[in-house]
Amino acid sequence: MIMELEPIGWGTRSLEEPDRTRLRCGRLLVEFSKVEDEICLASRNLSEEEFESLDETAPVEWTRWAVCTGTEEVRIAPGLPRLPVMVDPEDSFHVVPGAEARIYVRIPLSVVVRLTDKFDQLLGEFPTETLSQTWFGETDNGELCYWLSSRASRRTLDELDEAGIQAPVTIHNDSAETLQVSRLCLRVGGLSIYRSGDSLWTNETTIRFQGGAVPSKVAVKSGPPKEAAAAHLISGPREAGPSTAMARTFRSLRRWTVDLLDIE
């Protein structure tokens, strides 16, 4: 028997009916089931062929949660990766002194499921893509990041798929030297997610390069980006912290550190 698949839909969702629900976001399948005071969740990443032949007899590994009596709904929201993301631009480019450049990064989202009670309990976080990990920093001082196979663009991502979030980054060159941009590592923990129609955006990250090893000013602007000024907030940042920081942000490959944003 072929079970009906529903588009993901962001917001509060009732668990009353049906007994089992299947939602799709990109290649991710998320399943819900509720029996008495227990909520069951499961997820799988499938190919198009597997989606077409999916039936209710397929084996499922459920994660089970005992919940309070009367729990009848959950909240479904998009989320960003747990680690910073590293990405190359489509083409390496230069920013001359006094100029600025804006780039757009596609970040694959995760489907986040929480209870709607006062505790806001996280039940599950399901990434739409399995990302490769890479090391960011020096051998004795660094951390893991996710590597993005898609490339950052100098133009808005007008045909972004449903499983992607668009993150704008503006680079200002306040130094007296030309800046070459060929790789960046973007910290996503402080970014929020906004919805404009069917598109998802983060707020804007700005960076002001001071030259050489001089710390740069990195800031996360509040509110939606100018390309989606009427967008509304649907997910807050994963990490609390200051919106502005001074950090060494532009360095060579050998000098990467764990700053908010690092560009080679």
C-alpha positions as CSV (number, residue, x, y, z in Angstrom):
1,M,0.0,0.0,0.0
2,I,1.4,3.4,-1.0
3,M,1.1,5.9,1.9
4,E,0.3,9.6,1.2
5,L,3.3,11.9,1.5
6,E,2.7,15.5,2.6
7,P,5.0,18.6,2.1
8,I,6.8,19.4,5.3
9,G,4.9,22.6,6.3
10,W,6.4,24.8,9.1
11,G,4.5,25.5,12.3
12,T,2.4,23.6,14.8
13,R,1.0,20.2,13.8
14,S,-1.7,18.2,15.5
15,L,-1.0,14.5,16.3
16,E,-4.6,13.6,16.7
17,E,-5.1,12.2,13.2
18,P,-4.0,10.2,11.2
19,D,-2.3,7.6,13.4
20,R,0.8,7.8,11.2
21,T,2.0,10.8,9.2
22,R,4.7,11.0,6.6
23,L,6.3,14.4,5.6
24,R,8.8,15.1,2.9
25,C,11.5,17.8,2.6
26,G,13.8,17.4,-0.3
27,R,15.1,13.8,0.0
28,L,14.3,13.6,3.7
29,L,11.3,11.6,4.9
30,V,10.1,12.3,8.5
31,E,7.4,10.1,10.1
32,F,5.2,10.7,13.1
33,S,3.1,8.3,15.2
34,K,1.3,8.8,18.5
35,V,-0.2,6.1,20.7
36,E,-1.7,7.2,24.0
37,D,1.0,9.2,25.8
38,E,3.9,8.2,23.5
39,I,5.2,10.1,20.4
40,C,7.3,8.1,17.9
41,L,9.6,9.8,15.3
42,A,11.7,8.4,12.5
43,S,13.6,9.8,9.5
44,R,15.2,8.5,6.4
45,N,17.0,10.0,3.4
46,L,15.7,8.4,0.2
47,S,16.2,8.6,-3.6
48,E,13.4,9.6,-5.9
49,E,13.0,5.9,-6.9
50,E,12.6,5.0,-3.2
51,F,10.0,7.7,-2.6
52,E,8.0,6.5,-5.6
53,S,7.9,2.9,-4.3
54,L,7.5,3.7,-0.6
55,D,4.8,1.7,1.2
56,E,3.7,1.3,4.8
57,T,5.4,-2.1,5.2
58,A,8.9,-0.6,5.0
59,P,10.8,-1.2,8.2
60,V,11.1,1.9,10.5
61,E,13.4,2.6,13.4
62,W,11.3,4.7,15.8
63,T,12.6,7.0,18.5
64,R,10.0,6.9,21.3
65,W,9.1,9.7,23.7
66,A,6.9,9.4,26.7
67,V,5.0,12.7,27.0
68,C,2.6,14.3,29.3
69,T,-1.1,13.3,29.2
70,G,-2.9,15.6,26.8
71,T,0.0,16.3,24.5
72,E,-1.6,16.6,21.1
73,E,0.7,18.6,18.9
74,V,4.3,19.3,18.0
75,R,6.1,22.3,16.4
76,I,8.0,21.7,13.2
77,A,10.7,24.3,12.2
78,P,13.7,24.5,9.9
79,G,17.1,24.5,11.5
80,L,20.7,25.2,10.5
81,P,23.6,22.7,10.9
82,R,25.2,22.0,14.3
83,L,28.7,23.0,13.0
84,P,30.1,25.9,11.0
85,V,30.0,25.4,7.2
86,M,32.8,25.8,4.7
87,V,32.2,26.7,1.1
88,D,34.0,27.9,-2.0
89,P,32.6,30.7,-4.2
90,E,31.7,29.8,-7.8
91,D,34.8,31.7,-8.8
92,S,37.6,33.2,-6.8
93,F,37.3,37.0,-6.8
94,H,39.0,40.1,-5.4
95,V,37.7,43.0,-3.4
96,V,39.6,46.2,-4.0
97,P,40.2,48.8,-1.2
98,G,37.0,50.7,-0.3
99,A,34.8,48.2,-2.2
100,E,32.3,45.6,-0.9
101,A,31.0,42.3,-2.2
102,R,27.9,40.4,-1.4
103,I,27.6,36.6,-1.7
104,Y,24.9,34.1,-1.1
105,V,25.4,30.6,0.5
106,R,23.0,27.7,0.2
107,I,22.8,25.9,3.5
108,P,20.9,22.6,3.7
109,L,18.3,22.7,6.4
110,S,17.4,20.3,9.2
111,V,13.8,19.5,10.2
112,V,13.5,20.3,13.9
113,V,10.6,18.8,16.0
114,R,9.7,20.2,19.4
115,L,6.9,19.9,21.9
116,T,4.8,23.0,22.2
117,D,4.6,23.0,26.0
118,K,6.4,25.4,28.4
119,F,9.6,23.3,28.3
120,D,10.0,23.6,24.5
121,Q,11.5,20.1,24.5
122,L,13.5,19.0,21.5
123,L,12.3,15.7,20.2
124,G,14.3,15.3,17.0
125,E,16.6,17.2,14.5
126,F,16.8,15.6,11.1
127,P,19.2,16.9,8.4
128,T,18.0,16.9,4.9
129,E,21.5,16.1,3.7
130,T,24.4,14.1,5.1
131,L,27.3,16.5,5.1
132,S,31.0,15.6,5.0
133,Q,33.1,16.9,7.9
134,T,36.4,18.8,7.5
135,W,38.9,20.3,9.9
136,F,38.9,24.1,10.4
137,G,42.0,25.6,12.0
138,E,45.5,24.6,12.8
139,T,46.5,21.1,13.8
140,D,46.7,22.0,17.5
141,N,43.9,24.5,17.6
142,G,40.8,23.9,15.5
143,E,37.4,22.2,15.3
144,L,35.2,20.2,12.9
145,C,33.1,21.9,10.3
146,Y,30.8,20.7,7.5
147,W,31.9,21.0,3.9
148,L,29.3,22.2,1.4
149,S,29.5,20.8,-2.1
150,S,27.4,23.7,-3.5
151,R,29.2,26.9,-4.2
152,A,28.6,30.4,-2.9
153,S,27.2,32.8,-5.6
154,R,27.5,36.5,-6.3
155,R,23.8,36.5,-7.3
156,T,20.7,35.6,-5.3
157,L,19.8,31.9,-5.5
158,D,16.4,32.4,-7.3
159,E,15.8,28.7,-7.8
160,L,16.6,27.4,-4.4
161,D,15.1,24.1,-3.5
162,E,12.8,23.5,-0.6
163,A,15.6,21.9,1.5
164,G,17.9,24.9,1.2
165,I,18.3,28.1,3.2
166,Q,19.9,31.2,1.6
167,A,22.5,33.0,3.8
168,P,23.7,36.5,2.6
169,V,27.2,37.6,3.5
170,T,28.5,41.1,2.8
171,I,32.3,41.7,2.7
172,H,33.6,45.3,3.1
173,N,37.3,46.0,2.4
174,D,38.3,48.8,4.7
175,S,42.0,48.2,4.2
176,A,44.6,49.6,1.7
177,E,45.2,46.2,0.2
178,T,43.3,44.1,-2.3
179,L,41.5,41.1,-0.7
180,Q,41.2,37.8,-2.5
181,V,38.2,35.6,-1.6
182,S,38.5,32.0,-2.5
183,R,37.1,30.1,0.5
184,L,35.0,30.9,3.5
185,C,33.9,29.3,6.7
186,L,30.6,30.7,8.0
187,R,29.5,30.3,11.6
188,V,25.7,29.6,11.5
189,G,25.0,29.2,15.2
190,G,24.0,32.8,15.7
191,L,21.8,33.1,12.6
192,S,18.0,33.1,12.6
193,I,15.7,31.8,9.8
194,Y,13.0,33.9,8.0
195,R,10.4,32.8,5.6
196,S,9.3,34.8,2.5
197,G,6.7,32.9,0.5
198,D,8.2,29.5,-0.2
199,S,11.8,30.8,0.4
200,L,13.9,30.6,3.6
201,W,16.6,33.2,4.4
202,T,19.0,33.8,7.3
203,N,19.8,37.3,8.5
204,E,22.8,39.0,7.0
205,T,26.4,38.4,8.2
206,T,28.7,41.4,7.5
207,I,32.4,41.6,7.8
208,R,34.8,44.6,7.6
209,F,38.3,43.6,6.6
210,Q,41.0,45.8,8.2
211,G,44.0,44.4,6.4
212,G,46.7,41.8,7.1
213,A,46.5,40.3,10.6
214,V,44.4,43.1,12.0
215,P,41.2,41.8,13.5
216,S,38.1,42.4,11.3
217,K,34.7,43.4,12.6
218,V,32.1,40.6,12.1
219,A,28.4,41.3,12.8
220,V,25.1,39.5,12.4
221,K,22.3,42.0,11.5
222,S,19.0,41.7,13.2
223,G,15.9,41.1,11.1
224,P,15.5,39.6,7.6
225,P,17.9,40.6,4.8
226,K,17.0,43.4,2.4
227,E,16.2,40.8,-0.4
228,A,13.3,39.5,1.7
229,A,12.4,42.6,3.8
230,A,8.8,41.4,4.5
231,A,9.9,37.9,5.6
232,H,8.8,36.7,9.1
233,L,10.8,34.9,11.7
234,I,10.2,31.2,12.1
235,S,13.4,30.0,13.9
236,G,15.7,31.8,16.3
237,P,19.4,31.2,16.5
238,R,20.9,28.0,17.9
239,E,23.4,29.9,20.0
240,A,23.0,33.0,22.1
241,G,25.8,35.6,22.0
242,P,26.8,39.1,20.9
243,S,25.8,40.2,17.4
244,T,29.2,41.9,16.8
245,A,32.7,40.6,17.4
246,M,36.3,41.6,16.5
247,A,38.0,38.6,15.0
248,R,40.9,37.7,12.7
249,T,38.8,36.8,9.7
250,F,40.9,36.9,6.5
251,R,43.9,34.6,6.5
252,S,45.9,32.2,4.4
253,L,45.2,28.4,4.4
254,R,47.9,27.9,7.1
255,R,46.5,30.5,9.4
256,W,42.8,29.5,9.7
257,T,41.5,29.8,13.2
258,V,38.2,29.3,14.9
259,D,36.9,32.8,14.3
260,L,33.3,33.6,13.3
261,L,34.1,33.9,9.6
262,D,37.3,32.9,7.9
263,I,38.2,33.6,4.3
264,E,41.2,32.5,2.4
